[in-house]
Amino acid sequence: MPEKLDKLDRRILQLLQRDAGLSAAEIAEKVGLTQPPCWRRIRRLEDIGVIQRRVALLDQRKLGLNVTVFARVKLSAHGKRSLPEFEEQIRDLPEVLECHTVMGDYDFLLKIVTRDIDTYETLFRQKLSQMPTVQEIHSNAALSRVKITTELPLDVEQMTL
């Protein structure tokens, strides 16, 4: 039976999504608990895998990574080895931040960041298009960022695990 997340669990998760550097004592104060039970809740959320890890969010542009490209990839075959082979090759490319298997005309959607469009072209020509399982790649460079967040919507009352 899946475990339900109560309002305190969701509030703790909301706070951690906004600032993973908060201490258990700071979180406890914000949610109306003492530090020990708050810490136990956080630990439980980590143990059951709701909290996978705590990270720092970096400013892509301040690091000189000025181009975001969304690439739709179609594989030439869908055999037992094609999908895992492509997935393994993609995992080895640090420029690929996300890779999703999708339904429709293409097999994968990639989110890629590079310094500039020339750097993306090099990645495209030397790595992506050279993968033996790839048939087609259609790329779209983002012009601007309207919304970027890592915060998941947690205000669903009956959230279960």
C-alpha positions in Angstrom: 0.0 0.0 0.0 1.5 3.4 -1.0 2.4 5.8 1.8 0.5 9.0 2.0 2.4 12.3 2.3 0.7 14.5 4.9 0.6 18.3 4.9 3.8 18.5 7.0 5.7 16.2 4.6 4.6 18.3 1.6 5.5 21.6 3.3 8.9 20.2 4.2 9.4 19.1 0.6 8.3 22.5 -0.7 10.9 24.2 1.6 13.7 21.9 0.5 12.8 22.3 -3.1 13.3 26.1 -2.7 16.4 25.8 -0.6 18.1 22.5 0.1 20.6 24.2 2.3 18.0 24.8 5.1 18.9 23.0 8.3 16.4 20.7 10.0 16.0 23.3 12.7 15.2 26.0 10.2 12.7 23.8 8.5 11.2 22.7 11.8 10.6 26.3 12.8 8.9 27.0 9.5 6.5 24.0 9.7 5.8 24.2 13.4 7.7 21.2 14.6 10.6 20.7 16.9 13.9 19.7 15.3 14.0 16.0 16.1 10.6 15.0 14.5 11.3 17.2 11.6 14.7 15.6 11.0 13.1 12.1 11.3 10.5 13.1 8.6 13.3 14.4 6.3 15.3 11.2 6.9 12.2 9.1 6.1 11.6 11.0 2.9 15.2 10.3 1.9 15.0 6.6 2.9 11.8 6.0 0.8 13.4 7.8 -2.2 11.2 10.9 -2.3 14.3 13.0 -1.7 16.8 11.6 -4.1 19.7 14.1 -3.4 20.3 17.7 -2.5 22.0 19.8 -5.1 23.1 23.4 -5.9 21.3 25.0 -8.9 23.8 26.8 -11.1 23.2 29.8 -13.4 23.7 28.4 -16.9 24.4 31.7 -18.5 26.8 33.0 -15.8 28.8 29.8 -16.5 29.0 30.7 -20.2 26.5 28.0 -21.3 24.4 30.4 -23.5 22.6 28.0 -25.8 19.8 25.5 -25.0 18.8 23.1 -27.7 15.9 20.7 -27.8 16.7 17.8 -30.1 14.2 15.2 -31.3 15.9 11.9 -32.2 14.5 9.1 -34.3 16.4 5.8 -34.2 16.9 3.7 -37.3 15.8 0.5 -35.5 14.1 -0.5 -32.3 15.7 -3.8 -31.6 16.7 -5.1 -28.2 20.1 -3.5 -28.6 19.3 -0.2 -30.3 17.5 1.5 -27.4 20.0 0.6 -24.7 22.9 1.4 -26.9 21.6 4.9 -27.7 20.7 5.5 -24.0 24.2 4.5 -22.9 25.9 6.8 -25.4 23.6 9.7 -24.4 24.5 9.1 -20.7 28.1 9.8 -21.5 27.5 13.2 -23.0 27.6 15.9 -20.3 26.0 18.5 -22.6 22.8 16.4 -22.5 21.0 17.4 -19.4 17.8 15.4 -20.0 16.8 12.5 -22.2 13.2 11.4 -22.4 11.7 8.5 -24.3 8.7 9.9 -26.1 5.7 8.7 -28.1 5.0 10.0 -31.6 7.2 10.6 -34.6 10.4 10.6 -32.7 11.9 8.3 -30.1 13.7 10.6 -27.8 13.7 14.3 -26.7 17.0 15.7 -25.5 17.7 18.9 -23.6 21.2 20.0 -24.4 23.3 23.0 -23.2 26.4 24.4 -24.9 28.5 27.5 -24.8 27.3 28.7 -28.3 25.7 27.4 -31.4 29.1 26.5 -32.9 29.7 24.2 -30.0 26.4 22.6 -30.5 27.2 22.1 -34.2 30.4 20.3 -33.2 28.5 18.1 -30.8 25.9 17.4 -33.5 28.4 16.6 -36.2 31.0 14.7 -34.2 28.9 12.8 -31.7 25.1 12.8 -32.1 24.9 12.3 -35.9 27.7 9.7 -35.7 25.8 7.3 -33.4 25.1 4.2 -35.3 21.5 3.8 -34.1 20.4 7.4 -35.0 18.4 7.9 -38.2 17.3 11.6 -37.8 17.9 14.5 -35.5 15.8 17.7 -35.5 17.1 20.5 -33.4 15.4 23.6 -32.0 17.5 26.3 -30.3 15.7 28.1 -27.5 15.5 31.9 -28.0 14.6 32.8 -24.4 13.6 31.1 -21.1 10.1 31.9 -20.0 10.0 29.5 -17.1 12.6 27.2 -15.6 12.0 25.4 -12.3 12.8 22.2 -10.5 10.0 22.6 -8.0 7.4 19.9 -8.4 3.7 20.8 -7.6 3.1 19.5 -4.2 -0.3 20.9 -3.2 -2.2 17.8 -4.2 -4.1 16.7 -1.2 -4.1 12.9 -1.7 -0.4 12.6 -2.8 0.8 9.0 -2.3 4.0 7.1 -2.8 
